[in-house]
Each structure stands twice: as structure tokens, then as C-alpha cells.
């Protein structure tokens, strides 16, 4: 999970950066201009988040294989336990 944690941290940093710029800019249309490349950043972030989610699901599947009782728990409940 360390690799997934790093990927999530990158996405979180990019998101916070974009949101701080959005807060500073009074007009959304200036942010939406193509030269800002936010659309590309959002697409890259979505790909990374999909990878993080897959890695987390794989990790939880391993834990469920070790402890069959975990199959009755949702991913959120299992994360709270672990």
C-alpha cells in the first residue's frame, strides 16, 4: 500500500492546488481555459485514483482470504478494523 499512498498524496496535492487557485480566481471561465490544462490534470488524477482503489481492493482481498469472517464486512468496515 505505500505506492498507493504516494499516488493518493499526489492526487490530493494537485486537487488542493487547483482548489486554492479556484478560490483566488473570481471567474471560473479563466480557470477553464485550455492553457491551464486542468482537464488533463483531472484525467490523470482519475487514473491514479482508479489505481489506488484497485490496490486497496487487492489488499483487502488478501486480508479476507486470511480471515474468512471478513467476507461479511464491507470495505469501509474492514478498513476501520484494520
N, C-alpha and C positions, 0 to 999 in steps of 0.2 A: 503493500500500500504506500510506501514512500514516494514512488513515482507518481501515483495518482494524487497524492497530497501536493506535490510540487506543481502538477498540472492545474489542480484546483486553485492553488495560490496565484499562479499566473493569470488565470481567468478572473479571479477576484480582484487582482491588482488592476487589470485592464478595465474591468467594469467600474471600479471606484474612480479611476482616472476619467473615464468618459462621463460618468455622472457628475463629477466635480466640474468638468468643463461645461456640461449642460446647465448646471446651477449658475455658473458665471455668465453664460450667454443668454441674453433675454429673448432672442428669436431662434426658434427651433430650426427654421429653414437654413440659417447659416451653418448650423451643425450638420445638416443633412446633405450638404454639397459634396459632390464626388471626391474632391481633392482631400477631404478629411479621412476618407477610407474607413469610416465606421462600419459600413456594411460588411466589408471584408473582415474587420476585427470581430464582428458578431458571428460571422460564419465560422471563423477559426475557433472562437470560444465555444460554439455549439459542438464542433467536432471534438474538442478537448473534453467537454463535459460528458459527451457520449462515451468517450474512452474511460473517463473516471467512473462513470456509472457502471460500465461493463466490468471494470476491475473490481469494484466494490461488490458487485453481484457474484463474481467468481470467488472472491474471498469469503463471502457469506455462504456460498455453496459448499466450500471446503469445510467450514465450521459445521454446517448442517450434516455433512457426511460423517463427521466425527461424533456428533451428538444428535441422533435421530429425533429427539424430542424437539429440536429447533425447527423441524419441518412444519410445526403447527404455529409458528410465530411469523409475523410479517417482518419484512426487512427492517422497518423502523423499530419494532420491539426488540429484534435481535441486536441491533446496534446499541440500544440502551443497555442491554445486558452485558454486551462485550465491552 
